[in-house]
Amino acid sequence: MTRRGGLTRAGRGALGLRASARVLFAYGAEHWFTEGLIRFSIENQLSGPDVYANAFVFMSLAMVLTRTAVLVAKRRRLRQAAVDAAGTEQPAAA
């Protein structure tokens, strides 16, 4: 991730990783670990195709929230470092 002009942009690698992980899960669910996924669904009383679609939506939401939290923490650390270096408190940016 790089920061330019007030925006944080993920590189092509991050996009490729996310897309690849989803495709591999879908492929694996049909070819590699079908039996285990069915057993897991039965044991946890999960039924219907929407269950895993909803899981992907919540996973995406969790990724966005986690990324935002990390960026906020880094921003606070950088501001605190700037304050410590200057020895005075700087005004907060809007």
ABEGO torsion letter per residue (X at the ends): XBBBGGBBBBBAAAAAAAAAAAAAAAAAAAAAAAAAAAAAAAAAGBBEAAAAAAAAAAAAAAAAAAAAAAAAAAAAAAAAAAAAAAGBBBBBBX
